[in-house]
Amino acid sequence: MKLRRDIYQAIADPTRRSILALLASQTMTAGAIANNFDASRPTISKHIQILNECELIESNKKGREIYYQIKIEKINEIDIWVNQLRGRWEDRFSNLDNYLNKIQKEGK
């Protein structure tokens, strides 16, 4: 059975996040991506493969080159999840503020 990686595992790595940031502004070849890192090309290729497996990027062959671009709809999935978490934390902080204000008034 082949284990499928998920998008959260993919973005856990800082190099992969950097690759996504590069691709957010333009379509690039693997070589062009690799030129932005001190890591070896095979290492960057592995990161690109993981991002591709998780469908965070897609590849398009043009002649002899393969160009990679970000898949914004998958990035939106991450954004939705982060916003849900943000909402929960904002509620918790709001409740904490209310509680602290309450005990401060009681102490006066």
C-alpha positions as CSV (number, residue, x, y, z in Angstrom):
1,M,0.0,0.0,0.0
2,K,1.4,3.4,-1.0
3,L,1.2,6.0,1.7
4,R,0.0,9.3,0.4
5,R,1.5,12.4,2.0
6,D,-0.8,15.2,3.0
7,I,-0.5,18.9,2.5
8,Y,0.3,19.6,6.1
9,Q,3.3,17.3,6.0
10,A,4.5,19.0,2.9
11,I,4.3,22.5,4.3
12,A,6.0,21.4,7.5
13,D,9.4,21.7,5.8
14,P,10.9,25.2,5.5
15,T,12.5,24.4,2.1
16,R,9.2,23.3,0.7
17,R,7.5,26.5,2.1
18,S,10.3,28.5,0.4
19,I,9.6,26.7,-2.9
20,L,5.9,27.5,-2.6
21,A,6.8,31.1,-2.0
22,L,9.0,31.2,-5.1
23,L,6.2,29.6,-7.2
24,A,3.6,32.0,-5.9
25,S,5.2,34.7,-8.0
26,Q,6.1,32.8,-11.1
27,T,6.3,29.5,-13.0
28,M,9.8,28.0,-12.7
29,T,11.8,25.0,-13.8
30,A,13.4,22.7,-11.3
31,G,16.8,24.1,-12.1
32,A,15.6,27.6,-11.6
33,I,14.1,26.6,-8.3
34,A,17.2,24.8,-7.2
35,N,19.4,27.9,-8.0
36,N,17.7,29.6,-5.1
37,F,19.0,27.1,-2.5
38,D,22.3,25.8,-1.2
39,A,21.0,22.3,-1.2
40,S,21.8,19.8,-4.1
41,R,19.6,19.6,-7.1
42,P,18.5,16.0,-6.2
43,T,17.4,17.3,-2.7
44,I,15.4,20.1,-4.3
45,S,13.9,17.6,-6.8
46,K,12.8,15.5,-3.9
47,H,11.1,18.5,-2.3
48,I,9.4,19.3,-5.6
49,Q,8.3,15.7,-5.9
50,I,6.6,15.8,-2.5
51,L,4.9,19.1,-3.3
52,N,3.7,17.6,-6.6
53,E,2.4,14.4,-4.8
54,C,0.4,16.5,-2.4
55,E,-1.0,18.5,-5.4
56,L,0.3,21.8,-4.0
57,I,2.1,22.3,-7.3
58,E,1.6,21.1,-10.8
59,S,4.0,20.5,-13.7
60,N,3.6,21.4,-17.4
61,K,6.1,20.2,-20.0
62,K,7.1,22.7,-22.6
63,G,9.6,21.3,-25.0
64,R,12.4,19.7,-23.0
65,E,11.7,21.7,-19.9
66,I,9.2,21.0,-17.1
67,Y,7.7,24.1,-15.5
68,Y,6.2,24.1,-12.1
69,Q,3.4,26.3,-10.8
70,I,1.5,26.6,-7.6
71,K,-2.0,25.2,-7.3
72,I,-3.9,27.9,-5.6
73,E,-7.0,25.8,-4.8
74,K,-4.8,23.5,-2.6
75,I,-3.3,26.5,-0.9
76,N,-6.8,27.7,-0.2
77,E,-7.5,24.5,1.7
78,I,-4.6,25.4,4.0
79,D,-5.9,28.9,4.4
80,I,-9.3,27.7,5.4
81,W,-7.8,25.4,8.1
82,V,-5.6,28.1,9.5
83,N,-8.5,30.5,9.6
84,Q,-10.5,28.0,11.6
85,L,-7.7,27.6,14.1
86,R,-7.2,31.4,14.3
87,G,-10.9,31.8,15.1
88,R,-10.8,29.3,17.9
89,W,-7.7,31.0,19.4
90,E,-9.2,34.4,19.1
91,D,-12.3,33.1,21.0
92,R,-10.1,31.7,23.7
93,F,-8.2,34.9,24.1
94,S,-11.4,36.9,24.2
95,N,-12.8,34.6,26.9
96,L,-9.5,35.0,28.8
97,D,-9.7,38.8,28.5
98,N,-13.3,38.7,29.8
99,Y,-12.4,36.5,32.7
100,L,-9.4,38.7,33.6
101,N,-11.5,41.9,33.4
102,K,-14.1,40.2,35.6
103,I,-11.7,39.2,38.4
104,Q,-10.0,42.6,38.2
105,K,-13.3,44.3,38.9
106,E,-14.1,41.9,41.7
107,G,-10.7,42.6,43.3
108,K,-11.3,46.4,43.5
